């Protein structure tokens, strides 16, 4: 039976191998470097609604009814989606599954009107670094320097109506030492957790690019409720459509990533 790319959710039983294996692998590679509670804090930092339309998506590659790869994206700002949770089952790596899921996420993000993708990966994940460089993502760091001086490695890529446009976001500056880089990342994560997710009222105001009073686009977050018509877990991706975030003739503004977002 051919592999199927399907809509899912972090709470879908089909997605649990992805969720638990990500936690296991992140803990093996990073332990408590970035959080006293390890990877579980990071994996469950965002609510499931963050990865649902109209602002996000959570996709699985299913083979014989089981998840063999997956990934997601969530709203980053009015024109940018952030890739998260890219995963391939350990015994099926080096078969192009991660590439397939990233390309599927790019297509889904473009359908939702995004024109730019942003992501970070860890300094102990060279295969992930190679994946994104191979898919023409622009590194927002100096690849010639030791990756441990960055803690996390940011990338960007234009998609959809702006596909092929060179990136212009500023390059992240390296820390003076590995310890300083880890401290900076840990502080950023702690600040994000302490700040919490915006209230549902504020999220509603900021949905679809509408900025709430007193907010900048970088302050906006995903809406807290799932819209009617959302694809159910396990439903095939094909045929999904969505409203674009930009109108003809409108140019997307350039956005830089906040230092605290890791």
N, C-alpha and C positions, 0 to 999 in steps of 0.2 A: 504494500500500500504506500502511495506517495506521501511525502511529508506535507503537512498542512499548516499554514500560518493562521492562527486564530486569535481573536480578542480574548483577553482574560483579565484578571485582577489579582493583586497580592493576596487576597483572601480566598481565591479559588483553590479548591483541593488539588487541581491539576498543577497549580503553580507552587505548591509547597516544596517539591524537590529543589526548585530554583531558589526559593527563599532560604531554606535550611542549608543548602550547599554553599550559597554565597556567605552566610554567616560563618560556616565552618572554614571556608577558604580564607576569608578575610582575617579570622582569628589566627589561623596558622601563619599567615604572612606578617600580620601587624600586632597580634596580641592586644595589649592594652596601651599601645603607643599613643593613640589618639583619644581614647576614652577608657575610663576605669572599668566600664562594663563591656568593653570589647565591641565587636561588630554589630551585635544585636541592637544597640542604641542607634547606630547609623541606619541599619536596614529598616527599622520601624520609626524613623524620625518623622516621616511624612504620612498623612492619612491615605487610605486607598483612593479616595476621591481625587487626589492629586494626579493620579495616573488614569483618569477617565475623561472622555469627551465632555465639553468642547475644548478643554485645555490640555489634555494629555491622552496617553494610550499605554496599554500594557499588552504586549504580544508574546505568544508562545509559538515555537515550532513543535508540532505534535507528530510523533511517529508511532504508529500502532497504538494510539490512544495515550501515549506518555509524552511528557515534556522532555525534549532533548536540547532545547536552547530557548532563550527568551531575553526580553529587555523591555525598557519602558522609556517614556519621556514625560516631563511635566513642564508647566509654564515657568519661564525664567523672567521674561518681560514681554511687552506687547508684541514683539516680532521674533522673539527667541525662545526656543524650547531647550530644555536641558536633558540630555540622555542620562539614564540611570539604569542600574540593575542588569547590565549586559552579562549574560551567563551562557555557558555551554557545558553540557554534562561531561564529567571528567574523562570517561572512556571513549568519547566521540569527538575529541578535539583534533584540530588540524585537518578538518574535513570541510572547512568553509562555512560552518554553521553560524559562527559569530558574524562573519561578513554578511551573510544573508539576513540575519535579524537586524543588523544596523541599517542596511539598505532598505528593509521593509519599514523601519521606524522613520527613516528619512522621508519615504513616500507618504507615510501617514501624517507626519508633521507638516509636509507641504500641503496635503489635502486640507488640513485644518487652518491653513493660511500663514504658517510660520515661514520666515525667509532665512532664518539662521539657526544653527544648532551650536550648543555649548556643552562641554562636559569636562569633568576631571577624572583622572585615574590615579592610582597610587604609585609611589616611586618604586615599589617592589613588584610591579606588574609589567615587565618588559614586553610580554606578548600583547598586552593591551595597547601599549605605546606603539608597537609595530603595526597592529591592526589599524589604528586611526591614521597613522602616517600613510599606510598603504591605501587608505580610502580618501586621501587628499584633504584630511583635516589639517588645519594650520596650527602648529604648536605655539602656545602663548608662553613659551619658555625657551631657553637656549638648549637644544638637544646635545650640544657639545660639552656641556657641563655635567657633573655628576647629578643624577636625578634626586639623590637624597638631600640636596641643597634646596629643593622645592617642596618636599613633603607630598604635595599633590601636583599633578601635571595637567594644566588646562589646555583645551583645544577648542577651535571654532571652525565652522564651515557654513557657507551660504548654500541654501537650497531653494527649491521652488522657483518663484519669479526672479530670484537673485542668484540662482545657481551659476557657479563659475566666477562670481564677483570676488576679487581678492579681499581677505579679511583686513580689518584696520584696528582691531582692539589692541591695547597696549600689552607688551610682553611683561610677564611677571618677573620681578627681580629676585635673584637667588638670595638665600639667607647666608649669613657668615659661616654657619656650621650646620651639621645635621641636627644637632640638638635645638638650635634656634628655629630651624624649619619646622620641626615637629611641634615645638611650643607654639609657633604661630598658627599651625593648622588646628591644634588642640584648642587654642583660645577661640579661634573662629567658630569651631563646632559648638563649644560651650556657650558662646554668645548667641548663636542661632537657636539653641535649645532653650536658653533662658528667655529669649525674646518671644518664643512660641510662634504659633501660626496665627495669622490675622483672624479676627472674629468673623463669623459667618456674614454679619452685616457688611463689614468692610469688603469681604471677598465678593459679595454680590455686587457691590458698587464698582469693583475693579474688573469684573468679568468683561471679556470681549474688548479689552483695551480702555475701558472707562476708568479714569482715575478718580478715586475718592478725594474729597476736599483735604488739602494739606499733604497729599501724597505725590511723589514723583513716580515715573514708570518703574524705576527700580524697586519701589516699595510694593508694587502690586503682587498679588499672590493668586493662586488658583481658586476658583469658586468652591465652596464647601459642599455643594449638593450636586448629585448626578442628574443630568437632564433626562427627560423622557425621551425614549428612542435610543438610549445608549445600547451599544452592542452587549449582549449578555456574555458571561464567561463561556469560552469555547466556541463562540460564533465566528464563522469565517470572516476574514477581513474584506473579501471582495465585495465591491458594490457600495462601500461606505462613502458618503459625501458629507461635506461640511461647508459652512460659510467661510469665505476667506477673511483674513484679518485686515487686508489692505484693499483699497478700491483702485480701479484703473487710474493711472496717472499719479497715484500717491506713492511717494518714495519712503521706504522704511528708514527710520532714524538709526544712526549708529549708537550702539549701547556698549558700555564697558561693564565687566562683571565686578560686583562689589567685593572688596577684599575679604569680607567675612563669610562669603558664600563658598563653601568648599565641598 
